[in-house]
């Protein structure tokens, strides 16, 4: 499954919001430095979709808008 994600790193909360167009707005606590926000994103999505961390890959690692592949 491929999903479009827009991340907001450095937020005070950690939250996933599904948008009307099917994409996701995701608030992350970690800053976008040294891959910390991407690691938090992968962990959060793994819990949300109930899959292993290794089943998630990110395209657009340096962008706030990402395409995420989740293998089920």
C-alpha positions as CSV (number, residue, x, y, z in Angstrom):
1,X,0.0,0.0,0.0
2,X,1.3,3.5,-0.9
3,X,0.2,6.5,1.2
4,X,1.0,10.2,0.9
5,X,2.2,11.8,4.1
6,X,2.8,15.3,5.1
7,X,4.9,15.6,8.3
8,X,5.2,18.4,10.8
9,X,8.4,17.7,12.8
10,X,9.1,19.5,16.1
11,X,5.5,19.5,17.2
12,X,4.4,19.3,20.8
13,X,2.2,16.3,20.0
14,X,2.5,13.0,18.2
15,X,-0.6,12.4,16.1
16,X,-1.9,10.9,12.8
17,X,-4.8,12.6,11.0
18,X,-6.3,11.1,7.9
19,X,-7.2,13.8,5.4
20,X,-10.3,13.8,3.1
21,X,-8.1,13.1,0.0
22,X,-6.8,9.9,1.6
23,X,-3.4,11.4,2.6
24,X,-2.2,11.7,6.1
25,X,-1.0,14.7,8.2
26,X,1.4,13.5,10.8
27,X,2.7,15.5,13.8
28,X,6.1,14.3,15.1
29,X,7.9,15.4,18.3
30,X,11.4,14.8,17.0
31,X,13.2,17.5,15.0
32,X,14.1,16.8,11.3
33,X,17.8,16.2,12.1
34,X,19.9,13.2,11.5
35,X,16.9,11.0,10.5
36,X,15.3,11.3,13.9
37,X,11.9,12.4,12.6
38,X,11.9,9.7,9.9
39,X,12.6,7.1,12.5
40,X,9.8,8.4,14.6
41,X,7.5,8.4,11.6
42,X,8.3,4.8,10.8
43,X,7.7,3.7,14.4
44,X,4.4,5.6,14.6
45,X,3.1,4.2,11.3
46,X,4.1,0.7,12.2
47,X,2.0,0.9,15.4
48,X,-0.9,2.6,13.6
49,X,-1.1,0.0,10.7
50,X,0.0,-2.9,13.0
51,X,2.9,-3.9,10.8
52,X,6.6,-4.5,11.5
53,X,9.0,-1.5,11.2
54,X,10.9,-3.4,8.5
55,X,7.6,-3.4,6.4
56,X,7.7,0.4,6.0
57,X,9.9,2.4,3.6
58,X,10.0,6.1,2.9
59,X,10.5,7.9,-0.4
60,X,11.3,11.6,-0.1
61,X,13.3,11.4,3.1
62,X,14.4,15.0,3.1
63,X,11.0,16.5,2.1
64,X,8.1,17.1,4.4
65,X,5.8,15.5,1.8
66,X,6.6,11.9,1.6
67,X,5.4,8.7,-0.2
68,X,5.4,5.8,2.2
69,X,5.2,2.2,1.2
70,X,3.7,-0.2,3.7
71,X,4.0,-3.9,2.9
72,X,1.2,-6.0,4.6
